[in-house]
């Protein structure tokens, strides 16, 4: 339902323009825009897909972006997606609210592991943490997004910041209960509150753990 398969290789592996789809256990490589693109869609589940690398995870075959969602609310990315070696972002979520990103692996993407742009009221981790490692940009970049939660993730050895917030308010990183902490280490900065990042909460995380 609402799934348009683009020619391979082509701009998109899957292009969604309607909701209530399950996209799982597919392999997306070499697409010039995104492995998966959702435009003004909701209530989709993306799980157990491989994006940007061979199935054995040995050979990079990058998409420009692994997964891109635009103006798309209440979607879930994960669990089980392998998002490796894409040219720019592993995931870009733009102007999309109430999403979940949980239980995925992000490795060696050419930009940010997860880029949240003008998107609010959502969860990164929480249900099941993500592994976000060795990305060229930030591990998680919250760019003008409010009221998001980042919990239970391993954010390690990203080239810039583990988590970077800019122009973003009332976000929570970590939690006060056992198991809610993010493990953040070996990034240029663990957590960076940039310009306009006000009234956010950083609590209970392991930053620079051995």
For each residue, the residues with C-beta under 8 A, 3 or more apart:
1: 18 20 21
2: 16 17 18 19 20 21 41
3: 14 15 16 21 23
4: 14 15 16 17
5: 8 13 14 15
6: 10 11 12 13 14 15 31
7: 10
8: 5 13 30 31
9: 29 30 31 32
10: 6 7 13 31 32
11: 6 15 31 32 33 34
12: 6 15 31 33 34 35 36 37
13: 5 6 8 10 26 28 29 31 34 35 36 51 63
14: 3 4 5 6 23 26 28 35 36 37
15: 3 4 5 6 11 12 37 39
16: 2 3 4 19 21 23 36 37 38 39 41 44
17: 2 4 39 40 41
18: 1 2 21 41
19: 2 16 41 42 43 44
20: 1 2 42 43 44
21: 1 2 3 16 18 41 44 45
22: 44 45 47
23: 3 14 16 26 36 44 45 46 47 49
24: 45 46 47 48 49
25: 48 49
26: 13 14 23 49 50
27: 49 50 55
28: 13 14 31 35 36 49 50 51 52 63 66
29: 9 13 35 51 52 53 54 61 62 63
30: 8 9 61 62 63
31: 6 8 9 10 11 12 13 28 34 35 63 64
32: 9 10 11 63 64
33: 11 12 37 63 64 65 68
34: 11 12 13 31 37 63 64 65 66 67 68 92
35: 12 13 14 28 29 31 49 51 52 63 65 66 67 86
36: 12 13 14 16 23 28 46 49 51 66 67 68
37: 12 14 15 16 33 34 67 68 69 70
38: 16 41 44 68 69 70 72 75
39: 15 16 17 70 71 72
40: 17 70 71 72
41: 2 16 17 18 19 21 38 44 69 72 75
42: 19 20 72 73 74 75
43: 19 20 74 75
44: 16 19 20 21 22 23 38 41 72 75 76
45: 21 22 23 24 75 76
46: 23 24 36 49 67 75 76 77 78 81
47: 22 23 24 76 78 79 80 81
48: 24 25 79 80 81
49: 23 24 25 26 27 28 35 36 46 80 81 82
50: 26 27 28 53 55 57 81 82 84
51: 13 28 29 35 36 63 66 67 81 82 83 84 86 90
52: 28 29 35 60 61 62 63 66 83 84 85 86 90 109
53: 29 50 57 58 59 60 61 62 82 84 85
54: 29 57 58 59 61
55: 27 50
56: 59
57: 50 53 54 82 84
58: 53 54
59: 53 54 56
60: 52 53 84 85 108
61: 29 30 52 53 54 85
62: 29 30 52 53 85 86 87 110
63: 13 28 29 30 31 32 33 34 35 51 52 66 86 87
64: 31 32 33 34 86 87 88
65: 33 34 35 68 86 87 88 89 90 91 92
66: 28 34 35 36 51 52 63 81 83 86 89 90 91 109
67: 34 35 36 37 46 51 77 81 83 90 91 92
68: 33 34 36 37 38 65 89 91 92 93 94
69: 37 38 41 72 75 77 91 92 93 94 96 99
70: 37 38 39 40 94 95 96
71: 39 40 94 95 96
72: 38 39 40 41 42 44 69 75 93 96 99
73: 42 96 97 98 99
74: 42 43 97 98 99
75: 38 41 42 43 44 45 46 69 72 96 99 100
76: 44 45 46 47 99 100 101 102
77: 46 67 69 81 91 99 100 101 102 104
78: 46 47 81 100 101 102 103 104 127 128 130
79: 47 48 102 103 104 127 128
80: 47 48 49 103 104
81: 46 47 48 49 50 51 66 67 77 78 103 104 105
82: 49 50 51 53 57 104 105
83: 51 52 66 67 86 90 91 104 105 106 107 109 113
84: 50 51 52 53 57 60 105 106 107 108 109
85: 52 53 60 61 62 107 108 109 110
86: 35 51 52 62 63 64 65 66 83 89 90 109 110 111
87: 62 63 64 65 109 110 111
88: 64 65 92 109 110 111
89: 65 66 68 86 92 109 111 112 113 114 115 137
90: 51 52 65 66 67 83 86 106 109 111 112 113 114 132 135
91: 65 66 67 68 69 77 83 101 106 113 114 115
92: 34 65 67 68 69 88 89 115 117
93: 68 69 72 96 99 101 114 115 116 117 119 122
94: 68 69 70 71 117 118 119
95: 70 71 117 118 119
96: 69 70 71 72 73 75 93 99 119 122
97: 73 74 119 120 121 122
98: 73 74 120 121 122
99: 69 72 73 74 75 76 77 93 96 119 122 123
100: 75 76 77 78 122 123 126 127
101: 76 77 78 91 93 104 114 122 123 124 125 130
102: 76 77 78 79 123 124 125 126 127 128 129 130
103: 78 79 80 81 127 128 129 130
104: 77 78 79 80 81 82 83 101 130 131
105: 81 82 83 84 130 131
106: 83 84 90 91 109 113 114 130 131 132 133 135 139
107: 83 84 85 131 133 134 135
108: 60 84 85 133 134 135 136
109: 52 66 83 84 85 86 87 88 89 90 106 112 113 135 136 137
110: 62 85 86 87 88 135 136 137
111: 86 87 88 89 90 115 135 136 137
112: 89 90 109 115 135 137 138 139 140 141
113: 83 89 90 91 106 109 132 133 135 137 138 139 140 155 158
114: 89 90 91 93 101 106 124 130 132 139 140 141
115: 89 91 92 93 111 112 137 138 141 143
116: 93 119 122 124 140 141 142 143 145 148
117: 92 93 94 95 143 144 145
118: 94 95 143 144 145
119: 93 94 95 96 97 99 116 122 145 148
120: 97 98 145 146 147 148
121: 97 98 146 147 148
122: 93 96 97 98 99 100 101 116 119 145 148 149
123: 99 100 101 102 126 127 148 149 151
124: 101 102 114 116 130 140 148 149 150 151 153
125: 101 102 128 129 130 149 150 151 152 153 182
126: 100 102 123 149 151 152
127: 78 79 100 102 103 123
128: 78 79 102 103 125 152
129: 102 103 125 151 152 153 154 182
130: 78 101 102 103 104 105 106 114 124 125 153 154
131: 104 105 106 107 153 154 156
132: 90 106 113 114 135 139 140 153 154 155 156 158
133: 106 107 108 113 139 154 155 156 157 158
134: 107 108 156 157 158 159
135: 90 106 107 108 109 110 111 112 113 132 138 139 158 159
136: 108 109 110 111 158 159 160
137: 89 109 110 111 112 113 115 141 158 159 160
138: 112 113 115 135 141 158 160 161 162 163 164
139: 106 112 113 114 132 133 135 155 156 158 161 162 163 184 187
140: 112 113 114 116 124 132 150 153 155 162 163 164
141: 112 114 115 116 137 138 161 163 164 166
142: 116 145 148 150 163 164 165 166 168 171
143: 115 116 117 118 166 167 168
144: 117 118 166 167 168 196
145: 116 117 118 119 120 122 142 148 168 171
146: 120 121 168 169 170 171
147: 120 121 169 170 171
148: 116 119 120 121 122 123 124 142 145 168 171 172
149: 122 123 124 125 126 171 172 173 175
150: 124 125 140 142 153 163 171 172 173 174 182
151: 123 124 125 126 129 172 173 174 175 180 181 182
152: 125 126 128 129 179 180 181 182
153: 124 125 129 130 131 132 140 150 182 183
154: 129 130 131 132 133 182 183
155: 113 132 133 139 140 158 162 163 182 183 184 185 187
156: 131 132 133 134 139 162 183 184 185 186 187
157: 133 134 185 186 187
158: 113 132 133 134 135 136 137 138 139 155 161 162 187 188
159: 134 135 136 137 187 188
160: 136 137 138 164 187 188 189
161: 138 139 141 158 164 187 188 189 190 191 192
162: 138 139 140 155 156 158 184 185 187 189 190 191 207
163: 138 139 140 141 142 150 155 173 182 184 190 191 192
164: 138 140 141 142 160 161 189 191 192 194
165: 142 168 171 191 192 193 194 197 200
166: 141 142 143 144 194 195 196 197
167: 143 144 194 195 196 197
168: 142 143 144 145 146 148 165 171 196 197 200
169: 146 147 196 197 198 199 200
170: 146 147 199 200
171: 142 145 146 147 148 149 150 165 168 200 201
172: 148 149 150 151 175 200 201 203
173: 149 150 151 163 182 191 200 201 202 203 205
174: 150 151 180 181 182 201 202 203 204 205
175: 149 151 172 180 181 203 204
176: 180 203 204
177: 180 204
178:
179: 152
180: 151 152 174 175 176 177 204
181: 151 152 174 175 204 205 206
182: 125 129 150 151 152 153 154 155 163 173 174 205 206
183: 153 154 155 156 205 206 209
184: 139 155 156 162 163 187 190 191 205 206 207 208 209
185: 155 156 157 162 190 206 207 208 209
186: 156 157
187: 139 155 156 157 158 159 160 161 162 184 190
188: 158 159 160 161
189: 160 161 162 164 192
190: 161 162 163 184 185 187 207 208
191: 161 162 163 164 165 173 184 202 205 207
192: 161 163 164 165 189
193: 165 197 200
194: 164 165 166 167 197
195: 166 167
196: 144 166 167 168 169
197: 165 166 167 168 169 193 194 200
198: 169
199: 169 170
200: 165 168 169 170 171 172 173 193 197
201: 171 172 173 174
202: 173 174 191 205
203: 172 173 174 175 176
204: 174 175 176 177 180 181
205: 173 174 181 182 183 184 191 202
206: 181 182 183 184 185 209
207: 162 184 185 190 191
208: 184 185 190
209: 183 184 185 206
210:
